[in-house]
Amino acid sequence: MFIYALRKLTLLFVTMLLLTLLAFLLGHFAPGDPVYKLIGEQNLTPAQYQEVYNAYHLNRPLILQFFRFIGNAISGDLGISTASGEMVLDHLLRALPATAELVIYALVLAMVAGIPIGTLAALNSDTPLDRTILACCLIGTSIPTFWWALLIILLLSLTLGWLPLSGRISLLFEVEPRTNIMLLDLMLSDMGYRAAALRDALAHLFMPMVAVATIPMTQVIRTTRSTMVRLMREDFIKAARARGLGRWLILRHHALPNVMLPVSRDLSLQFGTLFTGAMIIENIFAWPGVGRYLVSSMQQQDYPALQGCLLMVGSIIVLLSVLSDLLHTAADPLTRKDLSDVG
């Protein structure tokens, strides 16, 4: 296990180094003059141009500039946004909780809805119900996320008028941003209309959460179904039936605990899908997260912000993937046994 963890950490270091290199090259080899891309100002005198050129160490060799970029990133200096004039890290720290909130709720929805549906499909294997569920999973995996989000808006907001179209909360409610996680800020607030604001925030959350959770949910359903079908044929399940245990007890005490590890492993592989899906959905629903900030930075050609978004989102996805892999390996005795046998 130690050797495996060491290999994973080495891979993490190399991946982070390549990610940092990609972000660094984005600022240097994108179209345009590096000075103008860094400060966003086009009308500089030759003296001002040279001053900025020297201040950002653009007169040094590229490899030294890269090491300086790494040092700044480690210290939290991701540059200054050319569009807003504020530190990129400050803006990202305000936007990240909104993205994390959407991803976490979508992950919970995928688990809460996916495991029961997958179990239902497994218990009715090779029946019309099972085939219908699998067909819906195929459609949910195949449909583009942005188009699915537009369909949800068309049905639930524009046609039926049940849910608000965009945003995190109505402009009628003023919420003090303590954590920048809307539901948590509402629970921590002491305003008199907190219950109404909470209902409004949940209504705003529903459609983007469903849109982000759809693809991970289909993966949870398929993994739960296939694992459950295999487990129900195992000897320990047959022995539990022979002892007279009911189907519910067998599922709760024997089958479902063994389903959680494969499901959690597959979900850990969905972190990239969850974050990229959330960043797309944020722009459709005007959700003030990292994805919306990223698209706004692209439109304004704000290269320091683009570099910061790439570094932060990529780092989070890589770190979560490696951490979940290590935790899954530590929790699964069969995986640990395989590793020890290989070693």
Number of C-alpha atoms within 10 A of each C-alpha: 16 9 11 15 16 11 12 16 16 12 14 18 13 12 16 17 13 12 18 24 16 14 22 20 14 16 21 17 10 11 9 10 12 17 21 17 19 21 18 19 12 11 9 12 9 9 9 11 16 14 13 17 17 13 10 14 14 16 12 11 9 13 9 13 16 16 14 14 19 18 12 13 17 10 9 14 16 24 21 22 22 22 17 12 11 12 18 22 20 13 19 20 14 17 20 21 18 22 23 17 20 27 24 15 18 26 22 14 19 24 22 13 15 25 25 16 21 27 25 18 26 24 17 15 16 10 11 11 15 20 14 12 18 18 12 13 19 15 13 19 16 10 12 12 21 16 13 17 20 15 14 18 24 14 13 15 16 14 10 10 12 12 18 21 20 20 18 21 21 14 8 8 15 12 18 13 13 12 13 17 18 23 18 14 17 21 13 14 15 10 14 8 12 17 12 10 22 19 13 18 20 16 18 21 25 15 23 29 24 20 24 31 28 24 25 25 28 25 24 27 27 23 24 27 27 16 21 24 19 12 20 17 10 12 10 14 18 13 11 15 14 10 9 9 13 11 13 10 12 18 19 11 10 16 23 18 10 16 20 17 15 16 20 17 17 15 23 21 17 18 20 18 18 26 23 18 22 30 25 22 28 25 21 19 21 15 26 19 25 28 26 22 22 21 17 16 21 13 9 13 15 23 27 26 30 23 22 27 24 17 20 20 19 18 17 13 20 19 16 15 20 18 17 18 18 16 12 18 20 14 12 12 11 11 14 16 13 11 15 13 8 7 9
